[in-house]
Amino acid sequence: MNNFEKFPSLPGSQGEHEMQEKFQTQDKATDFYNRQMLDYLAPMMQNFIAAQEMVFISTSDKNGECDCSLRSGESGFITVIDEKRIIYPDYKGNGVLASAGNISENPHIGMLFVDFFEDKVGLHVNGKAHILEETQLEHFGLKQLPSKQKTVFWVLVEVEEAYIHCSKNIPLFTKNDDLSQINKGRPINYFELADS
């Protein structure tokens, strides 16, 4: 009998618990679930999210084919509505809309916020995502915020899990505030895949 069968109320997948049993990490994992994993955003988690300038997001289509992407903006570009909901703008990009396409088929989303500059800590937020248009923001008491980037749509995330990411393997970076470097043009065909 594995950990998942012994403790059906524990979070995580059956495969997760089978791996814990295989590698004998059940006690450590159970302690983590009991002490660190929430189904809402604690106040300090909300403050942490509001201060971030980027987040890694993972989505998958209806067949489970995965995609990982980056979203970034000025500090506060992600709005915490309450302990169970956050919302962020999806800015104009390459037009592929892979993440949005995945969300339209499968609402599950994983988000990883990482502070590379001060505390070397990460926050996982998992939940269900919904695509919203600007006109729907008023329903949440929000309005379009001024930005240097054009917002295509908004993503509302209903929080199902929130937990810390260990800082042990997070590198510490130094922020570059040199505007000449920040605004430096990058080659469009960086990987030389097509004729310019």
Rosetta blueprint (number, residue, H / E / L):
1 M L
2 N L
3 N H
4 F H
5 E H
6 K H
7 F L
8 P L
9 S L
10 L L
11 P L
12 G L
13 S L
14 Q H
15 G H
16 E H
17 H H
18 E H
19 M H
20 Q H
21 E H
22 K H
23 F L
24 Q L
25 T L
26 Q H
27 D H
28 K H
29 A H
30 T H
31 D H
32 F H
33 Y H
34 N H
35 R H
36 Q H
37 M L
38 L E
39 D L
40 Y L
41 L L
42 A L
43 P H
44 M H
45 M H
46 Q H
47 N H
48 F H
49 I H
50 A H
51 A H
52 Q L
53 E L
54 M E
55 V E
56 F E
57 I E
58 S E
59 T E
60 S E
61 D L
62 K L
63 N L
64 G L
65 E L
66 C E
67 D E
68 C E
69 S E
70 L E
71 R E
72 S E
73 G L
74 E L
75 S L
76 G L
77 F L
78 I L
79 T E
80 V E
81 I E
82 D E
83 E L
84 K L
85 R E
86 I E
87 I E
88 Y E
89 P E
90 D E
91 Y E
92 K L
93 G L
94 N L
95 G L
96 V L
97 L L
98 A H
99 S H
100 A H
101 G H
102 N H
103 I H
104 S H
105 E H
106 N L
107 P L
108 H E
109 I E
110 G E
111 M E
112 L E
113 F E
114 V E
115 D E
116 F L
117 F L
118 E L
119 D L
120 K L
121 V E
122 G E
123 L E
124 H E
125 V E
126 N E
127 G E
128 K E
129 A E
130 H E
131 I E
132 L E
133 E L
134 E H
135 T H
136 Q H
137 L H
138 E H
139 H H
140 F H
141 G L
142 L L
143 K L
144 Q L
145 L L
146 P L
147 S L
148 K L
149 Q L
150 K L
151 T E
152 V E
153 F E
154 W E
155 V E
156 L E
157 V E
158 E E
159 V E
160 E E
161 E E
162 A E
163 Y E
164 I E
165 H E
166 C L
167 S H
168 K H
169 N H
170 I L
171 P L
172 L L
173 F L
174 T L
175 K L
176 N L
177 D L
178 D L
179 L H
180 S H
181 Q H
182 I H
183 N L
184 K L
185 G L
186 R L
187 P L
188 I L
189 N L
190 Y L
191 F L
192 E L
193 L L
194 A L
195 D L
196 S L
